[in-house]
Amino acid sequence: MPTSAAMFRELLEAVRALHSPATSPSIHCSTIKIPRYRPHVGCDGNLYEFPEVEVSVKVYQICNVDTAQLTFEVDFLCCLEWCDPNVEGKSPEELKSLDWNQYFNPHVEVDNCKDSSAWLDGMDAIPRRRSSSFQSRINGACGGKSVNEDFGVQLRKTMRFRGTLAMGPVDLRCFPFDIQALPIRLKARRCRGLALGTPAAGARCDQCGLVSLVDSSGMMLFESYLQHDAHLKGRGNYAVCIFVKRPFLAHYFWDLLILNLLVMLATTAFWDTAAADLSSRMSISLTVILTLAAYTSSRPAPIEKAPYVTFHDWVEQMSMFLVTGISVQNVVAVVSCGGQNSEAPPYMTEEFERNRDGCSLGWCMSRQIDCKGLTVLLVAWALLALYSAFWLAA
């Protein structure tokens, strides 16, 4: 049996082995420096914990603007830019190996997207360096500090979106001469105290792309009115509104023109001076009324769900009102002057004798009573057109 002295020596060697440093080359001890961010005052005067991020949006295409479903399709590029002093002096290769769960890495999402649309594949998951073409602007954004483009503090992320967005409330009272706002709303996530700001004034024009606006059939539906209007919407939110309007000579404009031409067609009954009965003159105006009723039986697709009267509806109602007035004028003219025909009944002959002056030839190359009706029609049409113009201007 081992002696107590031998047992004591073995125990002492075991304790020394536990307290001695490891000699195995596979065991290493390293320290990780966790970056720290100091709170600072942003451009809006508020205190933020993390760097302030500048957002730039470049719109490539907008199509299928649907005011009935309140949606539109858009293709745009979003760029995030900020300054991070914790990455100064690190090479682009070192940036890729950093633990971006510890460093500031902003993430944004489209707040008004539909149908689970998301950023396209290929977006920047981690930040990268800016190109040298934007160096001077970034130097100003980083407090005037001149930095090297490969080892500086400026970072950026780009991502592209192609999908369907929600429009929000629309006002179609001036349809088809309405102007609509198509919003692109971005919201920050996973970053406390993140402030999203607009690009610098000198770079805004570089970030405004030309907009191509077409509908599903390939024909232009909207044309650009104001391509870029960015504004802040509180902490961590950013919005871009693209204002669009319909082309003036779109097919909706020709619809309104056809309605007015139908009214002019109904006035041709004023020159039917040979008719002794009501049916001959009323056939023209009744045909126009039936044509108007069939032509306006359904509202255009953009306003089919609008609960209020639009300008397009107003023109239809105005046309129907004028044609109805023409029909009433035809009845009055036939009753007053139909007795001049030899086959007219006796009561119409008596009525003609009482209104002989009104049935004489007037300035419009028709009866005086028809000329008066034409004058009333033109005055009413002019007043309604003037009222419509003021309505659109307001």
PLY file of the C-alpha trace (Angstrom):
ply
format ascii 1.0
element vertex 394
property float x
property float y
property float z
element edge 393
property int vertex1
property int vertex2
end_header
0.00 0.00 0.00
1.32 3.46 -0.79
2.50 5.51 2.09
0.86 8.73 3.15
3.85 10.72 1.84
3.41 9.27 -1.66
-0.28 10.03 -1.65
0.44 13.58 -0.57
2.92 14.06 -3.45
0.39 12.78 -6.02
-2.27 15.12 -4.66
0.14 18.07 -4.81
1.03 17.32 -8.44
-2.65 17.17 -9.38
-3.30 20.60 -7.82
-0.31 22.10 -9.65
-1.56 20.66 -12.95
-4.93 22.32 -12.46
-3.38 25.75 -11.79
-0.69 25.61 -14.47
-1.36 27.38 -17.89
-2.51 25.22 -20.78
0.28 24.02 -23.02
-1.92 22.57 -25.75
-1.61 24.55 -29.02
-5.29 23.94 -29.75
-6.44 26.05 -26.80
-6.44 29.83 -27.34
-7.73 32.72 -25.32
-8.97 35.82 -27.19
-10.80 38.99 -26.30
-13.58 40.55 -28.41
-14.01 44.32 -28.39
-17.70 45.17 -28.31
-18.40 48.47 -30.13
-20.03 51.25 -28.16
-22.21 54.04 -29.57
-22.56 57.38 -27.88
-25.93 59.13 -27.94
-25.96 62.16 -30.21
-28.31 64.90 -31.37
-29.74 64.25 -34.82
-30.59 66.68 -37.59
-34.08 67.14 -36.16
-32.78 68.06 -32.70
-33.76 64.76 -31.05
-31.39 62.53 -29.11
-30.54 59.22 -30.79
-28.65 56.22 -29.52
-27.36 54.98 -32.88
-26.04 56.75 -36.02
-28.47 58.72 -38.14
-29.27 57.02 -41.44
-29.83 58.84 -44.73
-32.32 57.22 -47.11
-32.32 57.63 -50.89
-34.98 56.16 -53.15
-34.67 55.82 -56.92
-37.88 54.84 -58.72
-37.44 52.83 -61.90
-41.03 52.08 -62.89
-44.62 52.47 -61.75
-47.45 50.57 -63.40
-50.99 49.25 -62.90
-52.21 52.16 -60.81
-55.63 50.95 -59.63
-57.73 53.56 -57.84
-60.54 51.04 -57.43
-58.40 48.55 -55.47
-56.15 51.32 -54.05
-52.95 49.61 -55.21
-50.07 50.21 -57.59
-46.99 48.30 -58.68
-43.55 49.84 -58.28
-39.91 49.00 -58.91
-37.47 51.08 -56.86
-34.00 51.01 -55.33
-33.45 51.99 -51.68
-30.05 53.09 -50.38
-29.14 53.49 -46.68
-26.08 55.59 -45.78
-24.55 56.40 -42.41
-21.27 57.05 -40.58
-19.96 54.55 -38.02
-16.76 55.60 -36.16
-16.32 52.05 -34.86
-15.29 50.77 -38.30
-12.69 53.44 -39.01
-9.39 51.89 -40.04
-10.91 48.54 -40.96
-10.35 47.26 -44.47
-13.23 46.05 -46.68
-12.14 42.45 -46.01
-12.29 43.01 -42.26
-15.80 44.44 -42.57
-17.05 41.14 -43.95
-15.66 39.21 -40.98
-17.15 41.46 -38.28
-19.98 40.29 -36.07
-22.73 42.57 -37.34
-24.99 41.51 -34.50
-22.72 43.69 -32.35
-22.15 46.54 -34.84
-24.78 48.96 -36.09
-26.55 47.31 -39.03
-29.87 49.03 -39.87
-32.75 47.13 -41.44
-35.79 48.72 -43.07
-38.95 47.24 -44.54
-41.67 48.58 -46.82
-44.55 49.47 -44.54
-47.34 49.64 -47.15
-46.50 46.57 -49.24
-49.21 44.12 -50.30
-49.27 40.38 -51.00
-46.25 39.66 -48.76
-43.87 41.46 -51.13
-40.28 41.77 -49.92
-36.84 42.94 -51.00
-35.43 41.15 -54.02
-32.62 38.64 -53.70
-29.16 40.18 -53.79
-29.76 42.90 -51.20
-26.89 43.92 -48.93
-27.16 41.88 -45.74
-24.14 43.64 -44.22
-22.84 47.18 -44.86
-20.17 48.00 -47.42
-18.03 51.00 -48.35
-19.19 53.97 -50.34
-17.82 54.66 -53.81
-15.37 57.52 -54.24
-17.83 59.54 -56.38
-19.80 60.39 -53.24
-16.76 61.03 -51.06
-17.11 64.79 -50.76
-20.74 64.62 -49.65
-20.06 61.94 -47.07
-17.17 63.94 -45.63
-19.66 66.72 -44.95
-22.20 64.32 -43.46
-19.55 62.91 -41.11
-18.82 66.26 -39.52
-16.36 67.52 -42.11
-13.86 64.81 -41.26
-11.80 63.69 -44.22
-11.71 59.90 -44.36
-10.15 57.33 -46.64
-12.69 55.54 -48.80
-11.25 52.09 -47.99
-10.77 52.55 -44.24
-13.20 55.36 -43.39
-16.38 55.60 -41.35
-18.94 55.85 -44.16
-21.09 52.79 -44.86
-24.02 51.96 -47.09
-26.56 49.26 -47.90
-28.68 48.97 -51.05
-31.77 46.91 -51.68
-34.32 46.69 -54.48
-38.07 46.22 -54.26
-40.48 45.11 -56.97
-44.07 44.48 -55.95
-47.48 45.90 -55.09
-48.01 48.76 -52.64
-51.13 50.24 -51.07
-52.13 53.77 -52.07
-54.21 54.88 -49.12
-57.26 57.16 -49.44
-57.81 58.74 -52.88
-59.91 61.68 -54.03
-61.59 61.04 -57.39
-63.94 64.02 -57.45
-62.03 65.57 -60.36
-61.79 62.34 -62.38
-60.52 62.13 -65.13
-58.42 65.21 -64.31
-57.45 64.03 -60.83
-53.98 63.97 -59.26
-53.08 61.07 -56.99
-50.24 60.46 -54.52
-48.45 57.12 -54.62
-46.64 56.66 -51.28
-43.57 54.55 -50.58
-43.36 54.20 -46.80
-40.27 52.70 -45.17
-40.10 51.64 -41.53
-37.00 50.82 -39.49
-36.80 47.61 -37.47
-34.34 45.89 -35.14
-32.55 49.13 -34.29
-33.44 51.16 -31.22
-33.22 54.92 -31.63
-32.76 54.72 -35.40
-33.48 57.99 -37.17
-34.12 57.99 -40.91
-33.33 61.24 -42.70
-33.59 62.62 -46.22
-30.55 62.72 -48.51
-28.38 65.79 -48.62
-29.62 68.56 -50.90
-26.79 68.12 -53.34
-27.53 64.45 -53.87
-31.30 64.47 -54.11
-31.33 65.07 -57.85
-28.95 62.14 -58.32
-31.40 59.85 -56.58
-34.52 60.85 -58.54
-34.93 58.45 -61.42
-37.17 58.96 -64.41
-40.51 57.28 -63.95
-42.16 55.15 -66.63
-45.88 54.87 -65.96
-47.84 52.35 -68.02
-50.87 50.17 -67.46
-51.19 46.44 -68.01
-52.02 46.88 -71.70
-48.84 48.82 -72.38
-50.60 52.17 -72.88
-49.69 55.13 -70.71
-52.18 55.52 -67.89
-50.57 58.18 -65.72
-47.86 60.72 -66.39
-45.41 62.02 -63.83
-46.39 65.27 -62.12
-43.84 65.46 -59.29
-41.31 62.67 -59.21
-39.84 62.97 -55.74
-41.11 64.51 -52.52
-39.42 63.01 -49.47
-40.26 63.96 -45.92
-39.75 62.68 -42.40
-42.58 60.96 -40.58
-41.20 60.59 -37.07
-38.45 58.43 -35.66
-37.64 55.39 -37.74
-40.05 56.22 -40.56
-39.48 57.63 -44.03
-41.92 58.34 -46.84
-41.64 59.21 -50.52
-44.71 60.44 -52.40
-44.88 60.34 -56.19
-47.65 62.55 -57.55
-49.20 61.43 -60.82
-52.01 62.59 -63.07
-53.78 61.13 -66.06
-52.87 62.32 -69.57
-55.24 65.05 -70.71
-56.09 63.32 -73.99
-56.73 59.89 -72.47
-59.80 57.94 -73.57
-61.78 59.31 -70.61
-61.47 62.78 -72.16
-62.94 61.49 -75.41
-65.84 60.02 -73.43
-66.71 63.50 -72.20
-66.37 64.89 -75.71
-68.76 62.27 -77.09
-71.34 63.21 -74.46
-71.23 66.84 -75.60
-71.46 65.79 -79.25
-74.63 63.84 -78.45
-76.12 66.99 -76.96
-75.25 68.87 -80.14
-76.89 66.09 -82.16
-80.11 66.54 -80.20
-80.23 70.23 -81.16
-80.69 69.32 -84.84
-84.38 68.81 -84.03
-84.68 72.61 -83.84
-84.38 72.79 -87.63
-87.12 70.23 -88.35
-89.64 72.90 -89.34
-91.76 70.75 -91.64
-93.04 68.41 -88.93
-96.70 68.72 -87.98
-96.70 65.98 -85.36
-94.62 65.46 -82.26
-93.23 62.06 -83.19
-91.03 63.37 -86.00
-89.13 65.87 -83.85
-89.12 63.76 -80.71
-87.57 60.82 -82.53
-84.23 62.65 -82.67
-84.09 63.68 -79.01
-85.43 60.34 -77.77
-82.78 58.52 -79.80
-80.12 60.69 -78.17
-81.57 60.06 -74.70
-81.50 56.30 -75.22
-77.94 56.52 -76.54
-76.87 58.54 -73.49
-78.56 56.08 -71.14
-76.76 53.14 -72.74
-73.43 54.98 -72.90
-73.52 56.02 -69.24
-75.10 52.88 -67.79
-71.83 51.78 -66.16
-69.17 53.94 -64.53
-65.51 53.72 -65.62
-63.42 51.18 -63.71
-61.36 53.75 -61.72
-64.49 55.27 -60.14
-66.87 52.32 -60.05
-66.59 52.14 -56.24
-66.51 55.88 -55.53
-69.44 56.76 -53.22
-69.60 60.38 -54.40
-70.22 62.24 -57.65
-67.12 62.75 -59.77
-66.57 65.24 -62.58
-67.19 62.44 -65.08
-70.57 61.74 -63.43
-71.37 65.44 -63.41
-70.82 65.74 -67.18
-73.10 62.75 -67.76
-75.82 64.30 -65.60
-75.39 67.66 -67.31
-75.72 66.06 -70.75
-78.87 64.21 -69.75
-80.34 67.41 -68.31
-79.69 69.37 -71.52
-81.13 66.67 -73.77
-84.23 66.48 -71.58
-84.62 70.25 -71.93
-84.35 69.90 -75.71
-87.14 67.30 -75.64
-89.39 69.68 -73.69
-88.61 72.43 -76.21
-89.62 70.11 -79.06
-93.02 69.53 -77.44
-93.59 73.27 -77.02
-92.52 74.03 -80.61
-94.76 71.36 -82.17
-97.80 72.35 -80.10
-97.30 76.06 -80.88
-96.42 75.85 -84.59
-97.72 72.50 -85.77
-100.95 74.12 -86.98
-99.25 75.61 -90.04
-99.50 72.21 -91.71
-102.72 71.68 -93.67
-103.22 68.25 -92.08
-102.98 69.58 -88.52
-106.03 69.19 -86.24
-108.20 72.28 -85.58
-106.89 72.97 -82.06
-103.30 73.13 -83.37
-104.40 75.49 -86.13
-105.90 77.81 -83.53
-102.72 77.62 -81.45
-100.67 78.46 -84.53
-102.77 81.56 -85.20
-102.13 82.78 -81.65
-98.36 82.22 -81.99
-97.86 83.26 -85.62
-95.05 85.68 -84.73
-93.18 83.00 -82.78
-93.51 80.59 -85.68
-91.98 82.96 -88.23
-88.42 82.60 -89.54
-85.81 83.69 -86.99
-82.09 84.49 -86.88
-81.11 80.83 -86.59
-82.80 79.96 -89.92
-85.59 78.19 -88.04
-88.72 79.30 -86.20
-88.46 82.13 -83.69
-89.54 79.82 -80.88
-86.78 77.37 -81.81
-84.23 80.19 -81.90
-85.25 81.19 -78.38
-84.91 77.59 -77.25
-81.48 77.39 -78.85
-80.44 80.59 -77.05
-81.58 79.21 -73.70
-79.72 75.97 -74.41
-76.46 77.75 -75.27
-76.66 79.99 -72.19
-77.38 77.01 -69.92
-74.53 75.03 -71.48
-72.12 77.98 -71.05
-73.09 78.48 -67.39
-72.72 74.78 -66.62
-69.35 74.67 -68.40
-68.18 77.71 -66.42
-69.32 76.12 -63.17
-67.49 72.91 -64.11
-64.29 74.85 -64.81
-64.46 76.57 -61.41
-65.11 73.19 -59.78
-61.98 71.72 -61.33
-59.91 74.79 -60.46
-61.02 74.64 -56.83
0 1
1 2
2 3
3 4
4 5
5 6
6 7
7 8
8 9
9 10
10 11
11 12
12 13
13 14
14 15
15 16
16 17
17 18
18 19
19 20
20 21
21 22
22 23
23 24
24 25
25 26
26 27
27 28
28 29
29 30
30 31
31 32
32 33
33 34
34 35
35 36
36 37
37 38
38 39
39 40
40 41
41 42
42 43
43 44
44 45
45 46
46 47
47 48
48 49
49 50
50 51
51 52
52 53
53 54
54 55
55 56
56 57
57 58
58 59
59 60
60 61
61 62
62 63
63 64
64 65
65 66
66 67
67 68
68 69
69 70
70 71
71 72
72 73
73 74
74 75
75 76
76 77
77 78
78 79
79 80
80 81
81 82
82 83
83 84
84 85
85 86
86 87
87 88
88 89
89 90
90 91
91 92
92 93
93 94
94 95
95 96
96 97
97 98
98 99
99 100
100 101
101 102
102 103
103 104
104 105
105 106
106 107
107 108
108 109
109 110
110 111
111 112
112 113
113 114
114 115
115 116
116 117
117 118
118 119
119 120
120 121
121 122
122 123
123 124
124 125
125 126
126 127
127 128
128 129
129 130
130 131
131 132
132 133
133 134
134 135
135 136
136 137
137 138
138 139
139 140
140 141
141 142
142 143
143 144
144 145
145 146
146 147
147 148
148 149
149 150
150 151
151 152
152 153
153 154
154 155
155 156
156 157
157 158
158 159
159 160
160 161
161 162
162 163
163 164
164 165
165 166
166 167
167 168
168 169
169 170
170 171
171 172
172 173
173 174
174 175
175 176
176 177
177 178
178 179
179 180
180 181
181 182
182 183
183 184
184 185
185 186
186 187
187 188
188 189
189 190
190 191
191 192
192 193
193 194
194 195
195 196
196 197
197 198
198 199
199 200
200 201
201 202
202 203
203 204
204 205
205 206
206 207
207 208
208 209
209 210
210 211
211 212
212 213
213 214
214 215
215 216
216 217
217 218
218 219
219 220
220 221
221 222
222 223
223 224
224 225
225 226
226 227
227 228
228 229
229 230
230 231
231 232
232 233
233 234
234 235
235 236
236 237
237 238
238 239
239 240
240 241
241 242
242 243
243 244
244 245
245 246
246 247
247 248
248 249
249 250
250 251
251 252
252 253
253 254
254 255
255 256
256 257
257 258
258 259
259 260
260 261
261 262
262 263
263 264
264 265
265 266
266 267
267 268
268 269
269 270
270 271
271 272
272 273
273 274
274 275
275 276
276 277
277 278
278 279
279 280
280 281
281 282
282 283
283 284
284 285
285 286
286 287
287 288
288 289
289 290
290 291
291 292
292 293
293 294
294 295
295 296
296 297
297 298
298 299
299 300
300 301
301 302
302 303
303 304
304 305
305 306
306 307
307 308
308 309
309 310
310 311
311 312
312 313
313 314
314 315
315 316
316 317
317 318
318 319
319 320
320 321
321 322
322 323
323 324
324 325
325 326
326 327
327 328
328 329
329 330
330 331
331 332
332 333
333 334
334 335
335 336
336 337
337 338
338 339
339 340
340 341
341 342
342 343
343 344
344 345
345 346
346 347
347 348
348 349
349 350
350 351
351 352
352 353
353 354
354 355
355 356
356 357
357 358
358 359
359 360
360 361
361 362
362 363
363 364
364 365
365 366
366 367
367 368
368 369
369 370
370 371
371 372
372 373
373 374
374 375
375 376
376 377
377 378
378 379
379 380
380 381
381 382
382 383
383 384
384 385
385 386
386 387
387 388
388 389
389 390
390 391
391 392
392 393
